[in-house]
Amino acid sequence: MYTPVTTERKEAPIHALPRAPRIALFTGAYNHIADGVSRTLNRLVGYLERRGASVLVFAPTIPNPPVRHEGTLVPVPSIPVPGRSEYRISLGLTSRHRRLLAAFEPDLIHIATPDLLGLQALLLARRRGIPVVASYHTHFSAYLKYYHLQWSERMLWATCAGSTGSAGRSMCPPPP
């Protein structure tokens, strides 16, 4: 007979560190659409903040977004995805964003988007010697055939490899 075993989870308290960690998160989906990526990242930010971390989120947004976001959101310039206007394409970081990030002094950069925003965050982290983690939430290549963009698959994988392959750690959700 199977008897479930419960174990008490012990987590290191963030407040025991000399200073609360500062994490800069870069994502293409945060509050402008209520999808799995935005929900997952909002749960992560809420958890980190409850544990004492400071999180600054760089992401596209829209007027009156459907998701009440966790953390401090820094909107980045973006345009609607052609044919799927509920999704946004980030246009990258401005000099204002770079100044905000420098003033924030992050201990870690988390990249959750394989686009220009993620690539710029990675390059910035390298220049400043900031550790990087990456998480992969969407199997983008699976959508290419649907949108008649199969021709771009090689470029897509190169972009993904560039933004996640250079991270200190890359995280993917396990299969269901």
C-alpha positions in Angstrom: 0.0 0.0 0.0 1.3 3.4 -0.9 1.6 5.9 1.9 2.3 9.5 0.9 5.2 11.0 2.6 5.2 14.6 3.5 8.3 16.5 4.2 8.7 19.9 5.5 10.3 22.2 3.0 13.0 24.4 4.4 14.0 27.4 2.4 16.9 29.6 3.1 15.6 33.0 4.3 16.4 35.7 1.9 16.5 38.2 4.8 19.6 36.4 6.2 21.6 37.8 3.3 23.6 41.1 3.8 21.2 42.8 1.4 18.0 41.6 -0.2 18.7 40.3 -3.8 17.7 42.5 -6.7 16.5 40.7 -9.8 15.8 42.3 -13.2 13.3 40.2 -15.2 13.0 40.7 -19.0 10.0 39.1 -20.7 7.7 39.5 -23.7 4.5 38.6 -21.8 3.7 40.0 -18.3 0.5 41.9 -17.9 -0.8 42.6 -21.4 -2.1 39.1 -21.9 -3.4 36.5 -19.4 -1.6 33.5 -20.7 0.5 30.7 -19.2 3.8 32.7 -19.5 2.4 35.8 -17.8 0.7 33.9 -15.0 3.8 31.8 -14.3 6.1 34.9 -14.2 3.7 36.9 -12.1 3.6 34.0 -9.6 7.4 33.8 -9.6 7.8 37.6 -9.0 5.1 37.5 -6.2 7.0 34.6 -4.5 10.3 36.3 -4.7 9.0 39.6 -3.3 7.3 37.8 -0.4 10.7 36.2 0.3 12.2 39.7 0.5 13.7 40.1 -3.0 13.3 43.3 -5.1 12.2 42.6 -8.7 12.2 45.0 -11.6 10.2 43.7 -14.6 11.0 45.0 -18.1 8.1 44.1 -20.4 5.7 45.4 -23.0 2.3 46.5 -21.7 -0.9 48.1 -23.0 -3.4 50.6 -21.5 -5.8 48.8 -19.2 -4.0 45.4 -19.2 -6.0 42.3 -18.2 -3.5 41.1 -15.6 -2.9 42.9 -12.3 0.9 42.4 -12.2 3.2 41.6 -9.4 6.4 43.7 -8.8 7.5 46.9 -10.4 6.8 47.0 -14.1 9.0 49.1 -16.4 7.1 49.3 -19.8 9.3 48.8 -22.9 8.4 49.9 -26.4 6.5 47.3 -28.4 4.3 46.7 -31.3 1.4 44.2 -31.8 2.3 40.9 -33.4 0.8 40.9 -36.9 -2.3 38.7 -37.0 -2.3 38.3 -33.2 -2.5 41.8 -31.8 -3.0 40.5 -28.2 0.7 39.6 -28.3 3.5 42.2 -28.4 6.9 42.3 -29.9 9.4 44.2 -27.8 11.5 46.8 -29.5 14.3 46.7 -27.0 15.8 48.9 -24.3 16.0 52.7 -24.5 18.7 54.8 -22.8 16.2 55.5 -20.0 15.8 51.7 -19.4 19.6 51.3 -19.2 19.8 54.1 -16.6 17.0 52.6 -14.5 18.7 49.2 -14.6 22.1 50.7 -13.6 20.5 52.6 -10.7 18.7 49.3 -9.6 22.0 47.5 -9.5 20.6 44.0 -10.1 22.4 40.9 -8.6 20.8 38.7 -11.2 19.2 39.1 -14.7 16.4 36.7 -15.6 15.7 36.5 -19.3 12.3 35.0 -20.2 12.1 36.1 -23.8 14.2 35.1 -26.9 13.9 38.4 -28.7 15.7 41.7 -29.0 14.8 42.6 -25.4 16.3 39.4 -24.1 19.4 39.7 -26.3 20.0 43.3 -25.1 19.6 42.2 -21.5 22.1 39.4 -22.0 24.7 41.7 -23.6 24.2 44.3 -20.9 24.7 41.6 -18.2 27.9 40.4 -19.9 29.3 43.9 -20.0 28.5 44.5 -16.3 29.4 41.1 -15.1 25.9 40.3 -13.8 24.9 36.6 -13.6 22.1 35.5 -16.0 19.5 32.8 -15.8 17.1 32.1 -18.6 13.7 30.4 -18.7 12.0 29.0 -21.8 8.2 29.0 -21.7 7.0 28.8 -25.3 7.9 26.3 -28.0 8.0 29.1 -30.6 9.0 26.9 -33.5 5.7 24.9 -33.2 3.9 28.0 -34.3 5.9 28.7 -37.4 3.9 26.4 -39.7 0.6 27.8 -38.5 1.8 31.4 -39.4 3.5 30.3 -42.6 6.9 31.3 -41.2 8.7 28.0 -41.6 11.4 29.8 -43.5 12.5 31.6 -40.2 13.0 28.4 -38.1 16.8 28.5 -38.3 16.9 32.2 -37.3 14.5 31.5 -34.4 16.6 28.7 -33.0 19.7 30.9 -33.3 18.0 33.7 -31.4 16.9 31.3 -28.7 20.3 29.7 -28.4 21.9 33.2 -28.2 19.6 34.4 -25.4 19.4 31.2 -23.4 22.5 29.3 -24.3 24.8 32.0 -22.9 23.0 32.1 -19.5 24.5 30.6 -16.4 21.4 28.5 -16.0 18.5 27.8 -18.4 15.2 26.5 -17.1 12.4 24.9 -19.0 9.1 23.6 -17.6 8.9 19.8 -17.5 6.5 18.0 -19.8 3.0 17.5 -18.4 
